[in-house]
Every structure is written in C-alpha cells, then in structure tokens.
Amino acid sequence: MSQEKFVVRKVAVLGAGVMGAQIAAHLANAKVPTVLFDLPAKEGPKNAIVQKP
C-alpha cells in the first residue's frame, strides 16, 4: 500500500448548528478553505441566523 499524502483543497460543512459551526471553525483555524452552508432564516433577512450576535 502506498503512503501518498491526501491534500484537502476545500471543505464544505452542511448545517451551521452547534456541531457544524464548531467543525467549520476548527477547519478555518487550521487554514483549510471552508464553506459553511445552512438554511435561510424563516423570517426577516435570509442571513439572520449567521449574523445573530
């Protein structure tokens, strides 16, 4: 079996809940390009969930 390195170029995390947000944060801290996807807010601005303080 060969010992080739696996290179991660970009990661997508589906769901910005408690676990998804933490995984995305960990990947971003490790300097891995990360895209975090979540469903839009039901009311108000579509990005209300991610802009919430």
C-alpha positions in Angstrom: 0.0 0.0 0.0 1.4 3.4 -1.0 1.9 6.2 1.6 0.7 9.1 -0.6 -0.4 12.3 1.2 -4.0 13.3 0.9 -4.3 17.0 0.2 -7.6 18.8 1.2 -8.1 21.8 -1.0 -11.5 23.0 0.2 -14.2 21.7 2.7 -18.0 22.3 2.7 -19.8 21.9 6.0 -23.6 21.4 5.7 -25.5 22.8 8.7 -24.4 25.7 11.0 -25.8 24.2 14.2 -23.7 23.6 17.3 -21.6 20.8 15.7 -21.4 22.2 12.1 -20.3 25.6 13.3 -17.6 24.1 15.5 -16.3 21.9 12.7 -16.2 24.8 10.3 -14.4 26.9 13.0 -11.8 24.2 13.6 -11.1 23.8 9.8 -10.8 27.6 9.4 -8.3 27.8 12.3 -6.3 25.1 10.6 -6.2 27.3 7.5 -8.4 24.9 5.4 -10.6 26.9 3.0 -14.1 26.2 4.4 -17.6 26.9 3.1 -20.4 26.7 5.7 -24.0 26.1 4.4 -27.2 26.5 6.3 -30.9 27.0 5.6 -32.1 30.6 5.4 -33.9 32.2 8.3 -37.7 31.6 8.2 -38.5 35.3 9.0 -36.6 38.5 8.3 -33.3 38.7 6.5 -32.0 35.4 5.0 -28.7 35.7 6.8 -30.3 36.4 10.2 -29.0 33.1 11.6 -25.3 33.7 10.8 -25.5 37.4 11.8 -27.0 36.8 15.2 -24.8 38.1 18.0 
